[in-house]
């Protein structure tokens, strides 16, 4: 390289990170939105790789985006107990119920899902207003434990357990359970608790299928240090406490931040949202008709 060649380091932050921080979705969702041409910077359609700072004018679907520093982003987290039959998507073209249908409404922000569960899997889902927290908790490098209760059909042998603990090769790479504990059951239906460190699509089911065994029930019971509990029945949500949010922040390698106190208007709106939701059992009866 000649002495006249100089490289100017990029300034600002990646556009998808800034958009996620604004509560518009996860980084992955924002990358898709940028690729689809839904984001503009200073009036021009943005592209992946663009960086922005406070001096830039950013719009999403032609609506201005307020750029905020990490310290300005409210960090709220709710735990949702997902029933089977709901989709982990914001909108479904076929009109099926999604997990977002039941969540409390936010003003000027959006809930960002921390990971996903497939339509036939129930249990713990976390949602946050802080896109950076969601990204850190989902990223494989953070090594956050996800624990599942699994009911397995078939005769589970010791060699099956050892194989899944040592690791098996799936179509998208090696996978393993870091812990497998039997939790009882009778006959060919036995319950286990298993732990994984990634959130790949149907990873738990595919690990059991690699041993010619079928998962008949699957429920996530823990994400990191948050356990599902009786505060949220199936189809219900509960806001996490300051201590729980601090624990998640520490796990994600982020500074702790005070959880905003709900305003009287927000309290009323969230309570209305909770009480207007149809009970899961009622909905199931309607779906059978």
C-alpha positions in Angstrom: 0.0 0.0 0.0 1.4 3.4 -0.9 1.8 6.2 1.6 -1.0 8.2 -0.1 -3.5 5.3 0.5 -5.6 6.0 3.5 -8.6 4.1 4.8 -11.3 6.0 6.6 -12.8 3.9 9.4 -16.6 3.5 9.2 -18.5 5.9 11.5 -21.8 5.3 13.3 -23.5 2.1 14.0 -25.0 -0.6 11.8 -28.4 0.4 10.6 -30.1 -2.8 11.6 -28.8 -2.4 15.2 -30.1 1.1 15.4 -33.5 0.0 14.1 -33.7 -2.9 16.5 -32.8 -0.6 19.4 -35.7 1.6 18.4 -38.0 -1.3 19.1 -39.0 -2.0 15.4 -38.0 -5.7 15.6 -35.1 -8.0 15.9 -31.8 -7.4 14.0 -32.7 -10.2 11.7 -36.1 -8.7 11.0 -34.5 -5.3 10.3 -32.0 -6.8 7.9 -34.9 -8.2 6.0 -36.7 -4.9 6.0 -33.6 -3.1 4.7 -33.2 -5.7 1.9 -36.9 -5.2 1.0 -36.3 -1.5 0.6 -38.5 -0.4 3.5 -35.8 1.7 5.2 -34.5 5.1 4.0 -31.5 7.2 5.2 -31.6 10.9 4.4 -34.3 10.2 1.9 -32.5 7.4 0.0 -33.3 3.7 0.1 -30.9 2.1 2.5 -28.8 -1.0 1.9 -27.3 -3.6 4.1 -24.0 -2.4 5.5 -25.1 1.2 5.9 -24.1 2.9 9.2 -25.9 5.8 10.8 -25.5 8.2 13.7 -27.6 10.9 15.4 -27.1 13.3 12.4 -29.0 11.1 10.0 -32.7 11.1 9.2 -34.0 7.5 9.1 -37.5 6.3 8.1 -39.1 2.9 8.3 -42.1 2.4 5.9 -41.9 6.2 5.3 -42.4 7.0 9.0 -39.6 8.8 10.8 -37.6 6.8 13.3 -36.3 8.4 16.5 -32.7 7.4 17.0 -31.8 6.7 20.6 -28.7 5.8 22.5 -28.7 2.5 24.4 -29.2 4.3 27.7 -32.4 5.9 26.4 -34.1 2.6 25.4 -36.7 1.4 27.9 -35.9 -2.2 28.9 -39.1 -4.0 29.6 -39.4 -7.8 29.5 -42.5 -9.9 29.6 -42.8 -13.7 30.0 -45.5 -15.3 27.8 -46.8 -18.8 28.2 -47.4 -19.9 24.6 -50.1 -22.5 24.0 -49.8 -25.0 21.2 -51.4 -23.8 17.9 -50.0 -20.2 18.0 -47.5 -18.9 15.5 -44.4 -16.9 16.4 -45.0 -14.3 13.7 -46.5 -10.8 13.8 -49.1 -11.6 11.1 -50.3 -14.7 9.4 -51.6 -14.6 5.9 -54.1 -17.4 6.8 -55.4 -15.5 9.7 -54.2 -17.9 12.4 -53.6 -16.7 15.9 -50.1 -15.5 16.6 -48.3 -14.9 19.9 -48.3 -11.2 19.3 -52.1 -11.1 19.3 -52.2 -11.5 23.1 -49.4 -9.1 24.1 -50.1 -5.7 25.8 -50.0 -2.8 23.4 -47.1 -0.4 23.4 -47.1 3.3 22.3 -44.3 4.1 19.9 -42.5 0.8 20.5 -42.8 -2.9 19.5 -42.3 -6.1 21.4 -39.3 -8.1 20.1 -39.4 -11.8 20.5 -36.4 -13.5 22.2 -36.3 -16.6 19.9 -39.1 -18.6 18.6 -41.2 -21.7 19.2 -42.8 -23.8 16.5 -46.6 -24.0 16.2 -46.7 -27.4 18.1 -44.4 -26.3 20.9 -45.7 -24.6 24.1 -44.2 -22.8 27.0 -41.9 -19.9 27.8 -41.4 -17.0 25.4 -39.7 -13.8 26.3 -40.5 -10.4 24.7 -38.6 -7.2 25.3 -38.7 -3.6 24.1 -34.8 -3.6 23.9 -33.7 -5.0 20.6 -30.1 -5.2 21.7 -31.0 -7.3 24.8 -33.0 -9.7 22.5 -30.1 -10.0 20.0 -27.6 -10.8 22.8 -29.8 -13.4 24.4 -30.4 -15.1 21.0 -26.9 -15.0 19.7 -25.1 -18.4 19.8 -21.9 -16.8 21.3 -23.8 -15.9 24.5 -24.4 -19.6 25.2 -27.8 -19.1 26.9 -29.4 -22.3 28.1 -32.8 -23.3 26.9 -34.5 -26.1 28.9 -37.4 -28.1 27.5 -39.8 -30.7 28.9 -40.1 -33.5 26.3 -42.5 -36.4 26.1 -41.0 -39.1 23.9 -42.7 -42.0 22.2 -40.6 -45.1 21.9 -38.1 -47.1 23.9 -35.3 -44.7 24.9 -32.1 -46.6 25.4 -28.9 -45.6 27.1 -27.1 -45.5 23.8 -29.6 -42.9 22.5 -28.9 -40.7 25.5 -25.2 -41.0 25.1 -25.4 -40.2 21.4 -27.4 -37.0 21.9 -25.1 -35.9 24.7 -22.0 -36.5 22.6 -23.5 -34.8 19.6 -25.0 -35.9 16.3 -24.8 -34.4 12.8 -28.0 -32.8 11.6 -28.5 -31.3 8.1 -27.5 -27.9 9.4 -24.5 -29.0 11.4 -23.6 -30.8 14.7 -26.0 -30.5 17.6 -26.2 -31.9 21.1 -28.0 -31.7 24.5 -25.8 -30.3 27.2 -28.0 -32.1 29.8 -30.6 -34.9 29.6 -32.6 -35.9 32.7 -35.4 -38.5 32.8 -38.5 -37.2 34.6 -40.7 -40.3 34.6 -43.7 -41.6 32.7 -45.1 -45.0 31.8 -44.8 -47.4 28.9 -43.6 -45.9 25.6 -44.4 -42.3 26.8 -41.5 -41.0 29.0 -40.8 -37.4 30.0 -37.3 -35.9 29.9 -35.9 -32.5 30.5 -33.2 -31.5 28.0 -31.0 -28.4 27.6 -29.6 -26.8 24.5 -27.4 -23.7 23.9 -28.8 -22.7 20.5 -32.2 -21.9 19.1 -32.0 -23.6 15.7 -35.3 -24.6 14.0 -36.9 -27.7 15.6 -33.5 -28.6 17.0 -34.9 -30.5 20.0 -37.3 -32.6 17.9 -34.6 -33.3 15.3 -32.1 -34.5 17.9 -34.7 -37.1 19.1 -35.6 -38.0 15.6 -32.0 -38.7 14.8 -32.4 -41.7 17.2 -35.6 -42.9 15.5 -37.7 -41.5 18.4 -40.7 -39.2 18.2 -41.5 -36.2 20.4 -45.2 -36.2 21.2 -45.2 -33.1 23.5 -42.6 -30.3 23.8 -42.7 -27.4 26.2 -40.0 -24.8 27.0 -39.7 -24.4 30.7 -36.6 -22.1 31.0 -34.7 -19.5 29.1 -31.4 -18.6 30.8 -32.3 -17.9 34.4 -36.0 -17.4 33.8 -38.3 -20.3 34.6 -41.9 -20.5 33.6 -44.1 -20.4 36.6 -47.7 -20.1 37.8 -47.8 -16.3 37.3 -48.7 -16.9 33.7 -51.1 -19.7 32.6 -51.3 -20.8 29.0 -52.1 -17.9 26.8 -51.2 -15.3 29.5 -48.2 -13.0 30.1 -46.6 -11.3 33.1 -44.1 -8.5 33.3 -40.8 -9.5 34.8 -39.5 -7.8 37.9 -36.5 -5.5 38.1 -34.4 -8.3 39.6 -35.3 -10.7 36.8 -34.6 -8.2 34.1 -31.2 -7.3 35.8 -30.3 -11.0 35.8 -31.1 -11.3 32.0 -29.1 -8.1 31.3 -26.1 -9.5 33.2 -26.4 -12.8 31.4 -26.4 -10.9 28.0 -23.3 -8.9 29.1 -25.2 -5.6 29.2 -25.3 -2.9 31.9 -28.4 -3.1 34.1 -31.0 -0.4 33.6 -34.1 0.6 35.6 -37.3 -0.9 34.3 -39.7 1.9 33.5 -42.7 2.3 35.8 -46.0 1.9 34.0 -48.0 5.2 33.8 -51.6 5.1 34.9 -52.7 5.1 31.2 -50.4 2.2 30.5 -51.6 0.3 33.5 -55.2 0.7 32.4 -54.4 -0.3 28.8 -52.4 -3.3 29.8 -55.1 -4.5 32.2 -57.8 -4.1 29.5 -55.6 -6.1 27.1 -55.3 -8.8 29.6 -59.0 -9.1 30.4 -60.2 -8.9 26.8 -58.3 -12.0 25.7 -60.3 -15.2 25.3 -59.3 -18.1 27.5 -57.3 -20.7 25.6 -59.8 -23.5 26.5 -62.7 -21.4 25.0 -60.7 -20.8 21.8 -59.9 -24.5 21.5 -63.6 -25.3 21.7 -64.4 -22.8 19.0 -61.7 -24.2 16.8 -63.2 -27.7 17.1 -66.6 -26.5 15.9 
